[in-house]
């Protein structure tokens, strides 16, 4: 089996958060493997968004806060800057090979669905997408390997589900029982 040497295109959602900044670091150390097409952030740290956009050479930046987006737009000139609550979903739906969703909270659901809808591989760190939209998310999945868990809790549960043996896990300090699908019911 031949291994592709083409760099994978990536969209980073939540680029200024913990998952996002770690991804920027990994990508920065592996520029031959990844090309970041777009980043998104809430807008609390426009200076970091500007630094990331320049360092990664992105074509588009999505910023939820319109005022922060104005600052980013003024600094980046020719880079496309989208703003508002739908901006992250817009860049997530543009068809990058991989979309890393590190957005915190329920606002991560729409970008999750947008990425899945265009067939991108979804590297998912946004657990709220599965908690509030489990059936929507699993219904949008086009292939078995399309959703890749990147957070520790997600990874542990996914590994257990793949093993076929349900078990008990400590997640957010509360015991959970995993079922056989992503839409599993938690019981105490």
Phi and psi in degrees as a GROMACS rama.xvg file:
@    title "Ramachandran Plot"
@    xaxis  label "Phi"
@    yaxis  label "Psi"
@TYPE xy
-77.8081  140.976  UNK-2
-97.9064  129.2  UNK-3
-70.5857  137.038  UNK-4
-102.291  -0.138335  UNK-5
-68.5432  134.593  UNK-6
-65.3334  139.263  UNK-7
-83.1454  137.411  UNK-8
-84.1152  141.955  UNK-9
-135.824  141.937  UNK-10
-118.288  127.385  UNK-11
-105.045  115.076  UNK-12
-101.108  127.919  UNK-13
80.4787  42.3794  UNK-14
-65.5607  -22.8128  UNK-15
-93.6905  -4.54942  UNK-16
-84.5763  -175.96  UNK-17
-58.8594  -52.029  UNK-18
-63.3882  -44.3014  UNK-19
-62.5733  -45.328  UNK-20
-68.2259  -32.8149  UNK-21
-66.3894  -40.0898  UNK-22
-64.2824  -42.5915  UNK-23
-58.7579  -40.71  UNK-24
-63.5006  -48.099  UNK-25
-62.5409  -45.2946  UNK-26
-63.7676  -40.358  UNK-27
-61.7251  -28.7703  UNK-28
-87.3151  -5.31041  UNK-29
-135.958  54.8651  UNK-30
-64.987  -21.4068  UNK-31
-76.6747  -14.8675  UNK-32
-100.508  -20.9552  UNK-33
-137.8  142.398  UNK-34
-125.101  116.22  UNK-35
-86.3456  119.748  UNK-36
-87.6678  -35.689  UNK-37
-152.617  153.69  UNK-38
-129.718  157.166  UNK-39
-137.939  151.761  UNK-40
-153.791  161.443  UNK-41
-68.962  -39.8126  UNK-42
120.809  3.60208  UNK-43
-66.7687  -24.2803  UNK-44
-132.673  74.4088  UNK-45
-60.1004  -31.9884  UNK-46
-62.5695  -40.1706  UNK-47
-68.1194  -39.7252  UNK-48
-59.0514  -45.5894  UNK-49
-61.3558  -47.2408  UNK-50
-60.1649  -44.6543  UNK-51
-63.6775  -45.203  UNK-52
-60.3952  -41.9975  UNK-53
-68.4279  -45.8047  UNK-54
-63.7839  -37.028  UNK-55
-90.3356  -14.4187  UNK-56
65.5449  40.5174  UNK-57
-71.3442  157.548  UNK-58
-92.2507  -23.3425  UNK-59
-144.568  147.96  UNK-60
-132.579  133.02  UNK-61
-113.511  127.668  UNK-62
-129.653  123.148  UNK-63
-65.3868  -40.6187  UNK-64
-82.4927  114.057  UNK-65
-58.7327  -35.1012  UNK-66
-67.3613  -43.9147  UNK-67
-63.7161  -36.4814  UNK-68
-62.5232  -36.4058  UNK-69
-61.9903  -40.5208  UNK-70
-64.9773  -45.2834  UNK-71
-63.8961  -44.5713  UNK-72
-60.4685  -43.8417  UNK-73
-64.1467  -34.7563  UNK-74
-80.4957  -28.9737  UNK-75
-98.4027  -10.3752  UNK-76
59.5067  -98.8674  UNK-77
-81.4458  -6.12419  UNK-78
-76.7234  134.284  UNK-79
-67.9252  126.597  UNK-80
-120.652  119.245  UNK-81
-102.286  150.389  UNK-82
-139.146  163.804  UNK-83
102.867  176.333  UNK-84
-66.164  -21.5446  UNK-85
-96.234  1.3932  UNK-86
-63.3604  -42.7603  UNK-87
-64.4537  -41.0252  UNK-88
-64.5382  -36.1455  UNK-89
-59.9036  -50.5389  UNK-90
-71.9673  -30.9246  UNK-91
-64.956  -28.4455  UNK-92
-92.5217  15.5541  UNK-93
-91.5816  -2.52922  UNK-94
93.8085  23.781  UNK-95
-59.0302  154.411  UNK-96
-56.4827  -44.7299  UNK-97
-129.876  134.308  UNK-98
-117.534  117.748  UNK-99
-93.6018  114.827  UNK-100
-100.59  98.8681  UNK-101
-109.443  19.7598  UNK-102
-69.8451  141.199  UNK-103
-89.7935  132.609  UNK-104
93.0848  -175.689  UNK-105
-63.6253  -22.7694  UNK-106
-64.6412  -11.7761  UNK-107
-77.7621  -11.165  UNK-108
-66.1091  -49.8099  UNK-109
-59.3057  -44.6967  UNK-110
-63.9745  -34.5057  UNK-111
-59.3879  -49.3687  UNK-112
-65.7319  -36.1784  UNK-113
-64.1356  -44.2724  UNK-114
-63.6346  -45.6588  UNK-115
-64.5276  -37.1506  UNK-116
-62.7677  -28.3418  UNK-117
-98.3656  2.53272  UNK-118
88.8388  7.45167  UNK-119
-66.2672  150.262  UNK-120
-72.9255  131.173  UNK-121
-104.921  110.789  UNK-122
-87.5724  106.098  UNK-123
-105.18  118.375  UNK-124
-115.559  -0.359781  UNK-125
-94.9561  92.3754  UNK-126
-66.2678  -25.209  UNK-127
-61.8588  -29.8556  UNK-128
-57.2778  -39.4939  UNK-129
-82.248  -34.2833  UNK-130
-68.1036  -48.9086  UNK-131
-91.6931  -21.2312  UNK-132
-128.663  28.1655  UNK-133
-48.4366  -49.3279  UNK-134
-69.4823  -37.0329  UNK-135
-64.2069  -44.4809  UNK-136
-65.0986  -51.288  UNK-137
-64.1477  -30.744  UNK-138
-71.0466  -23.9528  UNK-139
-88.3785  -13.2393  UNK-140
-67.4678  129.587  UNK-141
-99.0986  -21.8919  UNK-142
-148.691  153.701  UNK-143
-59.1906  -30.2158  UNK-144
-97.7745  15.3938  UNK-145
-74.6568  -29.705  UNK-146
-107.853  122.763  UNK-147
-117.5  117.811  UNK-148
-73.3598  134.606  UNK-149
-120.184  -4.35757  UNK-150
-96.7403  153.428  UNK-151
-60.362  -41.8275  UNK-152
-65.4665  -44.9933  UNK-153
-59.2945  -46.1  UNK-154
-62.6955  -42.3633  UNK-155
-63.5549  -43.6007  UNK-156
-67.8834  -42.9907  UNK-157
-61.9386  -41.4914  UNK-158
-63.5916  -40.1986  UNK-159
-66.5429  -42.8693  UNK-160
-63.0288  -38.8195  UNK-161
-66.2172  -28.2851  UNK-162
-73.908  -19.7134  UNK-163
86.1893  -0.40485  UNK-164
-111.286  113.416  UNK-165
-66.0136  151.267  UNK-166
-152.917  -176.352  UNK-167
-105.761  141.985  UNK-168
-136.752  152.115  UNK-169
-98.9224  115.275  UNK-170
-129.585  122.718  UNK-171
53.1431  41.0451  UNK-172
65.9057  22.2004  UNK-173
-136.513  134.212  UNK-174
-68.8138  139.459  UNK-175
-132.396  151.548  UNK-176
-113.507  123.659  UNK-177
-86.7904  141.622  UNK-178
-99.4575  -153.635  UNK-179
-103.403  5.09872  UNK-180
-140.741  168.998  UNK-181
-63.0778  -22.8834  UNK-182
-93.4509  30.0031  UNK-183
-62.0473  148.452  UNK-184
-90.3867  136.502  UNK-185
-92.5973  136.516  UNK-186
-129.089  157.613  UNK-187
